[in-house]
Amino acid sequence: MATDYDAPRKTEEESSSESLEALQASRGSGAQTALIDLDENDTAEGIDLPGADLSSEELTVVIVPEQSDEFTCSSCFLVRHRSQIALEKNGLKFCVECEG
């Protein structure tokens, strides 16, 4: 976009008053209400405060066993896809990142 540097410039007061007037005019043209989209699952239970006592809480985790197309690297102990096997030595498998 081209800028005309010869055009008279408006001061900050003029631009802020114009924008205020524009806002008031647009507000006066129709009543606008703020809508808040609340999810049924949004509760305060999911918010933990720092330093909160969580000793009575129970953690539930589903553990999925290693699948037939996966292996556990003998160096980093991460479960990886079989396509990432870089080295197999003495029955131990190593991933591409740990091969070096």
C-alpha positions in Angstrom: 0.0 0.0 0.0 1.4 3.4 -1.0 1.7 6.1 1.7 1.2 9.8 0.8 3.8 11.6 2.9 2.6 15.0 1.8 -0.9 14.6 3.2 -1.6 16.4 6.5 -1.1 14.1 9.5 -3.6 13.8 12.3 -2.5 14.2 15.9 -3.1 11.4 18.4 -5.9 13.3 20.0 -7.8 13.6 16.7 -7.3 9.9 15.9 -8.4 8.7 19.3 -11.4 11.0 19.4 -12.4 9.8 15.9 -12.1 6.2 16.9 -14.1 6.9 20.1 -16.8 8.5 18.0 -16.8 5.6 15.6 -17.2 3.2 18.5 -20.0 5.1 20.1 -21.8 5.3 16.7 -21.5 1.6 16.1 -22.6 0.8 19.6 -25.6 3.1 19.3 -26.7 1.5 16.0 -27.6 -1.8 17.6 -27.5 -3.4 21.0 -24.7 -5.9 21.2 -24.5 -8.5 24.0 -21.4 -10.5 24.9 -21.9 -14.2 24.5 -19.8 -16.6 26.6 -19.4 -20.1 25.3 -19.5 -22.4 28.3 -18.7 -26.0 28.0 -20.7 -28.4 30.3 -17.4 -30.1 31.2 -15.8 -26.8 32.4 -15.6 -27.0 36.1 -13.3 -25.6 38.8 -12.3 -29.2 39.6 -9.7 -29.3 36.8 -7.9 -26.3 38.2 -5.1 -27.0 40.8 -3.6 -24.2 42.8 0.2 -24.2 43.3 1.0 -25.8 46.6 -2.3 -27.5 46.9 -2.4 -30.8 48.9 -3.1 -33.5 46.4 -2.3 -36.4 48.7 -5.9 -37.6 48.7 -6.1 -37.7 44.9 -5.9 -40.9 43.0 -4.2 -41.1 39.6 -5.8 -43.4 37.0 -3.6 -44.4 34.1 -4.3 -47.0 31.4 -1.2 -48.9 30.5 -1.1 -50.3 27.0 1.3 -53.3 26.5 3.9 -53.2 23.8 2.4 -53.9 20.4 3.7 -56.5 17.9 5.1 -53.7 15.7 7.0 -52.0 18.5 10.2 -52.6 20.4 11.8 -51.1 23.5 15.2 -49.5 22.9 17.9 -51.1 25.2 19.6 -47.7 25.5 17.0 -45.1 26.1 14.2 -47.5 27.0 11.6 -45.7 24.8 9.0 -47.8 23.0 9.4 -47.2 19.3 8.1 -48.5 16.0 10.0 -51.4 14.5 11.0 -49.2 11.5 13.3 -47.3 13.9 15.5 -50.3 14.7 19.1 -49.3 13.8 21.1 -52.1 15.5 20.4 -55.5 17.0 23.2 -56.9 19.1 23.0 -60.0 21.4 19.2 -59.9 21.2 19.1 -56.3 22.3 17.6 -53.7 20.0 18.7 -50.1 19.6 16.9 -47.2 18.0 18.2 -44.9 15.3 18.9 -42.2 17.9 20.9 -44.4 20.2 22.9 -46.3 17.6 25.9 -43.9 17.7 
